[in-house]
């Protein structure tokens, strides 16, 4: 949600996240439902404020989404939904789905991030 408030970000990277809290709440195990209820609330307004895909049009920077195909906390459908919302709003978005669970191994993250970050920041780097 911070990315919706900062217009001059060059790049945004999301990892293993939930973009539709209400859908996540409805499909989650009891302990995660309890945590969502206590931390965020379960009113329609509380869910809307925290649903990143509803606010995707406010993000102004190129975005990378990292997600594990077998994530048991945030289903990969969440990343796919967010990727589509970002793309529909005209943003360049890269969806990188790894063959893992919620915790994406460091080597997978590095392999995905290195080319993305080099492309994002290479024009800003000056060599002498």
N, C-alpha and C positions, 0 to 999 in steps of 0.2 A: 504494500500500500504506500510505502515511502516513495517508490518510483513514480507514483501518480502525482506527487507533489513537487518533484524536482525536475524542471523542464530541461536542464542542461546536462543531464547524465549522458555519457557517451555510450555506455553499455550496461545492461542489467543481466544478472545471472541468477536464476532460481534453481533450487535443488530440492527434489523430493517433496514438493509442496502441495497444498490443497488450495484450489482456486474457487471451489464451491463448498463452503463450510456446511451448508444445510444438507447437501447430498452426502458429504462425508459423515455428518452426524447421523443421518438416517441409516447408513450402511456400516457404522462402526460397532466395535465391541463395547460392552457395557462400561468398562473403565475409561475408554476414550470418550464415550458419550458424556460421562460424568465430568471429565476434564473440560470438554467443550462447554458444557452447561455452566460450570462454575467460573470459567475464565471469560467466556464471550457472551453467555446468555443464549436463549433459544427463541427469541422473538423474531418475527420476520425482519424487523429493522436491524436487529443485531446481526443476523445472517447477511443481509444485503450490504451492510457496512464492511463486512469482512470477506466478501466474495470478489476476489480479484478479477474474475472474468467479466463481471459487470462493470468494472472500472478500467478494463484493458484499453479502451479508446483514449484514456488520459495519459497513458505511458507514451513517451516521445522518443525513446531510444531503442536501438537494436537490442534484441533479447535472445538469450540462450536459456533453454530449459533442460535440466539434467534430471533424469528419472530412471528408476529401476523398474524393469518390466514386471517383476514379481514382488513389488512393494506391498506389504500387508497393512501399512498404515495410511498410505495415500495411493489409491489405485492409479494405474497408468492412465486411465481414462480422464483423470483430473488434469494431467499434463497435456493430453491431447485436446481437451476442451479449451484450456487456456491458450495453447498454441493456435488453435483456430480463431479464437477471439482476437488475439493479437494480430494475426494475419489478416483477418477481416477488417481490422481497423487501419490496414495499410502499412503495418510495421514489418521490417525484416525480422524473422524469428527462426531460430534453429532449435529443433527438438531432437535431443540426443537421448535415446532410450538404451540403457545398458542391460545386459542379461544378469541381473542381480536383484536383491531386495531393496529395502528402504535405505540401508547404508551402502552408498556407492563406493566401491573400492578406489583408493587413491589413484591407482594406475589408470582406471577408466576416466576419472575426473581429469587427470593431467592430459590424457590423450585427446579429450574433447576440448578442454579449455585452451591449450597451447595455440592451436591455429586460430581460434576465435579471438583470443586476446591479442595475438600478433597482428591480426587484421584490423582490430579495433584501434590499437594504439601505435602501430608502426608509423602511420602518417604524422603522429605527434612527436616522434622521437627524432632528435637531430644528432647526427654523428659528426665529430670533428676529427 
